[in-house]
Amino acid sequence: MAYSETYEYTTTVYPNNFISVRRVDIITKDGVEAGRGKSGFTIVPGASTSEFPAQVQAIAKAVHTPAVVAAYKASQVELSGPQTGTADI
């Protein structure tokens, strides 16, 4: 009874240069699939990708050029003053 876990990644690059990553965790027992789990996240231009697999890092490096990162940072609005959230209600 040996369990093993493998991962599959699917990426989508959107027109705004955000990279959507979907990860599928595949659990097998004695070579037979016993279960799957799915998760996903988005990588914005300029975000660190050091904890992601090489294939995701390569896509981010190709898509998130210095010009794309600069344009993304320039588009961000900086909020001033105290911020409140639903936890403050």
Phi, psi and omega in degrees: 000086179252128176261145173217158182228131175234165183231143173236139179240138174235133181239148174227131177255124181266162182303334178275009179071013171285144178247119177266129182240130176245127180247133176244121176267125182245120179258129176237148176235117181054040177082000180248132181299127181251342180179164178222149173225144182237144173212164180208160178203167180238140178249121178268157179305131178093351180286150178291138178240013187299334181270001182264162179297161183304321182295323178288319178299320180295319178295315180298320180297320180289322185275318185271070177291163177306323179293320179294317179297317180297318179296319179296313180297322179293334182277349183281137179263128178270126180272140177245157180085174182292142179252139177239149178233184181294339178290342181271357183273000000 
